[in-house]
Amino acid sequence: MPVIPFSFCADMVHRYQSHGFNIALDVNSGSVHMLDELAYSLLPQVEEALAAGKNDEEIVRELGGGLADVARKEALAELLELKNSGRLFSRDEYEESIEAFQDREIVVKAMCLHIAHACNLACKYCFAGEGEYFGPCAMMSAEVGKQALDYLVAHSGSRRNLEVDFFGGEPLMHWDVVKELVEYGRSIEKEHDKNFRFTLTTNGTLLNEEIMEFADREMSNLVLSIDGRKEVHDRMRPYRNGKSSYDGIVPLYQRAAERRGQMNYYVRGTYTRYNTDFAADVLHLADLGFQQISVEPVVASPEEDYALRKEDIPVLLEQYDILADEMLKRRKEGRGFNFFHFMIDLECGPCVYKRLSGCGAGCEYVSVTPWGDIYPCHQFVGQEEFKLGSVREGILNTDLQRRFHNCNVYSRPACRDCFAKFYCSGGCMANAQHFSGDINGNYEIGCELQRKRVECAIMLKAAEAMEEEEES
């Protein structure tokens, strides 16, 4: 069904129909309302009247119909009550605070450690040039890794929980150093009152029982790369000799997921122009028994044959609807699973800090290369103009860090009137840079897909809440 966004002065309400539900999202407050047909049809009329400066009495008089039209008057009263309680047509209370917020101290809370700039696969869409980041093959030494953890601790302020992702290339090609760094991190936690939460991101080809046992004990999360159906996965993620990687990793992933009780992991895939029917890949992974699934759109230069194009958007949006339908069905059948991009918190809404800080790249989150160089995130690694400093010398390019620090939904023109802005917090700065030449720009295809994912996510959460209310 068509999406009908509209705004009222500095206010914003997003109104849309999805899977039989009439939904209104009050963007600034995060309130979500499931409306009947009458209230849904009256909503744009109330918006227009408010924009014209009408008060509540005038709105009821003009839109309430005749004396006998009780239902219409009740629907109007409910909409106006929501407005007056700050849950509809609410004002953005935070934009005026953004300058003061930007004066906050920069505290690092998460780090991506590039354990290996090397990989045993030849993924065709790899943004890192088959794991080597368009530079020499390299492995991080234990010494550099320990310096990186020390840097994180020293610059984390009062933050106790610190996130560290072992990344590559393929980090399991350098497994002994991963273990040594975990052990080092554990050895300094108590002294500094910190708690390291380690994540391992892997292509799975080198997984074994010993690694899974260690990961179960020490890794808060596992990210296991797989694209979906065998033919889809093997087309984009073969070994360097062209052979299949699918058959070897699936049983290992199934074993890893079961060992972790189907929690604290993701099977994570990428869809391209070769599988615009990607809902089938998500469902394939669910049919394999995985309950934590993330399949994301490829981000690639337009000249690549696998890159998504604007003309693909209608098909991709339809795929998200197909997936949402199937998730509703499977949840009722007791076969539910989580899809990362459909997971949002409707009770608390987008948190204030996330609204204002964005993804945190270059400030709260940094990536460290095998040589100890610091970049804003893994997607900027190897681009010298985005080098911030090193774990030995600290941040040297403070002007660049300040640019990242000040990037948020209010600094990005394309975000200002977007209903999804507080759920994505402006989206990926690397994608914005690569497609617009500015971290304050945007990636149009990504924005279109993000808006659809937010709509589906809200619908699923609202439907779940209604089902729970009916059962109680």
N, C-alpha and C positions, 0 to 999 in steps of 0.2 A: 504494500500500500504506500501511497505517497507520504513523504515526510514533510511536515509543514512547520518550519521554524519561524519564530517571530520574536521581537524584542519590544520592550516598553521603556523608553528613555534609557536610564542606566540599568534597568531591570532586564531580566531575560527568562523566558519560559520556553521550553521546547515541548511541542505537542506532536505526538505521532501515534500511529496505530500499528500494532505488532501482534501477530498470532492470536487475533481475536480480542486483544486488550486495547482499551483507549487509555493512553498514558500521557501524563503531563509531568515533566521534570522542571522543577524550579532550580535553575542553574546555580544561583548564588547561595541558596541555603542547602542545596542537595536533597531537598524533599521530593519524594516521588508520590504521585497521586494516580490511582486507578479510577477512572471516571466512567459513569454511565453515558449513554449516547447523548442525553439531553445536556448534561454538564459539559461534555466534550464539545458539543456544538456551540454552546454559549461562551466558551472560553475566549475565542478570538474577538467576540463582540465586547466582552468585558475589557479586554486588552485595549481595544480601540477607544472605548469610552474613557478609560483611565488616561490614555495618551492625550485625549481631548480635555483633560482636567476635570472630568465629572466626579462628584462625590458619590458615596454609597447610595444615598436616597435618590439621587438623580438617575443612577444606573438602574436601580430597581424599578423606578417609575417608567423609564424608557424601554427597558428590556423585559420587564416582568409579565407582559401580556395583560389580558383582561383579569377582572376580579376572580373569575372562576378558575384561572390557570394556576392552581395551587402547586403543581409539580414544578412548573417553571420558576415560580417564586422561591420554592425551597432549594432548587438547584443554584439559583443566584445567591441566596443567603449563604449556602455552603461555600461557594467560591469566594465570596467577600469575607467570610469568616477566616478562610485560609489566608487570604491577603492580609487581613488585620492581625493575624497571629504570626506573620513573618514567614509563612510556609508557601506563599505564592506571590509572584511579582516582588520578591524581596530585593533589597538593594545590596550591592557588593560593598561589604563593610571593610574590605581588606586593601583595596587598591590605594587608598590614601595613606596606608601604612607601609607601602612597599619600599619607600626610600629609607625609612628607619630600619626596616627589616634587613636591607642590604648592608647596613653598617655592622651586622653581627660578626662575631669572630668566626673565622674559617676553621672548622673542625673536621678532620678526616675520620670517617667511620667505616669505609670499605675500600678494599684494594684487590685488583686483579693482577695476579703474579703470572707473568709469561714464563713458565717453567721451561718450555721448549719452543724454539722457533724452528720446528721441524715436525713433519707429519708423515705417517705411512699410508695415508689416503691421498687421492687426487681429486678432491671435491671441486666440481667445475665452477660453482658459485662462490668459492671461498674468498672473502674480502681480504684475507691475509696472504694471498698468493701461494696457495697450497701450504699454508702454515709458516712460511718463512718471512712474511711481511715485506716481500720485495727486497730483501737484504740477504746477508749471509745466514746460513744455517747456524744455530747457536743453542746452547743449553745454559740455563741459569746455574751458577755455582751456589753451593750452600752458603758461602760467605755473603754473596749479594742478597740472597733470599733472607738471611738473618738481618742484614742491614735494612732491608725493606720492612720487615716486621718491627724492628726497632723504630724506624721512622713512623710507622703507623701508630705505635703506642705513644710516641713522643708528641704526636700532633693530633691526638684524639681527644684532648681536653678531658672533660668529666664523663665522656661517653664510655660505658663499661663494655657493652657488646660490640665486638669488632668483626666485620665480615671479610673473609679472605677467600678468593676463588683461585684455585689452581687451574691454569688455562694454557692454551697453546696457540698454534700447533696442537700436538698431542702430548699432554703432560705425563701420560703413562710411559712414554719413551724415556722418562727421566724419573722413574718412580722412587728410587732410593733417596733423591734429594727432596721429593715431596714428603716422604716419611720423616726425614731429618728436620725439615722445617716445621712440621706438625709437632714433633717432639720438642723442638726449641720453643715454639709458641706456648706449649703447655708449661714449659719450665719457667717462663717469665710472667705468667698470668697472675699468680698470687702476689708477687712482689709489687705489681703495678695496679692491682685490683681491676684486671681486665678479663674478659671471656672471649676467646677466639671461636668464631663459628665458621668452620671451614667448609668449602664447597669444592667438589671435583667435577670439572666439565670434560667429558671424554667421548671419543668416537667408539669406545667399547671393544675395539679389536684386540686389546691386550688385557682385558679383564680376566681375572681368575679368582679362585676361592680365597687366596691369601690377601689379594687386594680388596675383595668385597668384605672380608672379615675386618680388615683395618678400617675401611670406610664406614662400616656399621658402627664401629667404636668411636671414630674420630671425626667423621664428616657429617655436618648438620644437613647437608643436602647433596644429592647427586644430580647432574644434568647429563642425560644419556642421549646422544645424537642419533636420530633415525627419522627418515622422511616419510615413512608410511608404507604403502604397498611395495612389494619386492621390486617390481619393474620401475617404479618411481624412484625408490631409494638407489638402486644400482645404477640408474642412468646418471645420477648426479654425484654419487658418493662411492665410486669404485676404488679398489686398490690402485696403486701406481702402475701395475701391470694390466689393468683393465678388468680384473676379476671381481666377482661379487663380494661385497662385504655384508650383505643382509643376512645370509644364512648363518654366519658365524656369530653375529651379535644378538640376534633375537632371543635364543635360549639363555644367553648370559644376562640380558636385560630382564627377562622374566624372572630369573633366579634372583637378581639384585632387588627387584621390586617386591617380591614375596618376602625376602629376608628382612626388608624394611617395613613390612606390614602394610604395603601400598601407601606409605606416607614418606614425606621428606625426600622426594625425588621428582624428576620430570623426564619423560621421554620428549625430546625436543626436536622438531623437524622444521624444514623450510619448504614452502611451496613456490613453484615457478610457473612460467607460462606453459610448461609442459604438463602441469597437472592443475589446471584451473578448477578442476572438480575435486579440490583438496578435502572437502568434507568426507569423501570416501576414504581418504588416508587417515583422517582423525578417527573415523569409525573402525577402520582396520586395526589401528593401534588399540582401541577399546576392546575389539573382539579378541585381540591377543592377550587380554587380561590386564592391561595397564589402566590405572585409574587416575593418574596425574599426567596430563597431556598438554603439550604446547606445540602448535604448528603455526609458523609465522610466515608472512610474505617475504620473498626475496627482495633485497634492495640491491639493484645493479644498474650500471650504466645503460641507457636506452639502446645502445648499439649491440648489446649482448642478445643473442637469440632467445635466451631463457628469461629475459627481463620482462616484468609486468608493464603493460601499457594502459593508457587511459581507456582505450576501447574494451579492455578486459574487466573494467570495474563493475558493470551490471552483472556479469556472470559471477564475479567474486562476492558481491553483496548477496546474491541469491544463495550462494554456498553457505554463508553464515546463517541465513534463515533455515536452510535445510538442516544444518547442524543443530540449531536451536530446537527445531521441531523434534529431531531424534533424541536430543537430550531430555526434553520434556517427557517423551514417551518412555525412554529407558529409566528415568528416575521413578516414574509411577510403577514400573515393572520390577523395581529393586535392582536395576543394573546400571545405576548412575555412575558417572565419572566426572572429574573436574577438567575443564578446558581453561587454560591459564588466562586467556584474553576475555573470558566471560566471568571472571571472578572479581567482584567488587563488593564493597561494604555499604549497604544501604542504611544501616542503623546509625552509623556515625557519619556517613558521607565522606567526601574527600577531606582529608585532614588539612588544617590551616597551613601547617608547615609545608606539606607537599604542594599545596596550591601556590605558595610563594617561592619555593626554592627550586622547582623543576627537578630534573633527574639528579642533579648534584655533581655531574661530571666536571672534573678539573678542580673540585673543591672538596666535597664530602666523599667523592669516589675518584680514585686514580688508578692508572695501569702502570706497571713497572716491567721494563724489558729485561732480557737476560743480562744486559750490561748495567742495569740499575737506573736507566733513564726513566723519568716520569712523564707520562702523557695523560691528557684528560680522561681518556677511556680507551678501550682496546681497539676501537675503530679509527682512532687517530694515530695509533702507533706506526712509526716509520715515516710520518710526515713531519719533517724537521721543523717546519714553521709552527708546529703545535707542541713542540717539546717544552715542558715546563721547568725541568731541572733534573736532579738526580737524588737518589736516596742518601748519597754522601754529602752533597752540597745543599740540599733542600730546594725550594722553589726559587728559581732565578728570574724567570719571566713573570714577574708579578702583574704586569699590565695584562698579559694574556689570561692569567688566572682571574683577574678582576672582571674581564669580559665574560668569562664563564659564570662567575659569581653573580653577575647582574642580569643573566639571561633567564627570563621567566615568561609567564603568559601575558604580562603587561608590557614587556619589551618587544613582543612579537606581534606585528600588525595583523597577521592572519588569524591569530588566536582570539582577538578581542571580542568578536561576535560569534564565536564557536561554542555551541552548547557543551561540547565534550572537554573543554579546556581544563577543567579542574580534575578530570579523571586521568588525562595523559600528562598534565602539567606542562604542556607545550611540546611534548614528544621528544624524539631523539635529536640532539644537537648535531651529531655526526651526519645524520641523514639530511638535516637542514643545510649544513655546510656543503655537502657533496652535491646537492641538487639546486641550491639557490646561491651558493657562494657566501653564505652568512649564517652563523649559528642562530641568529635571530630570525632567520627565514623559515621556510617550511617545505616539506616534501608532500606535494599535493595528493599523490596516489595514497601515500601512507595516511594522510589526514582523512581521506574519504573512507578508507577501511577502518580506521580507528573509530570514526563516528558510528559506523554500523555495528562494530563490536560493542560499543557502549550501549547502544539501543537494545541489542540482543541480551546483553548482560543484565540490564535493568529489568527487562521483561522477565527473564528467568528467575531473578531474585524476587520480584514482585509476585510472580506466579507461585513460587515456593511459599512465600508468606501467606498468600491467600489459601493455599492448600492446607497449611498448618492451622490457620484460623478455622477453616471448615471442619477439620478433624477434632479440634478442641471443644 
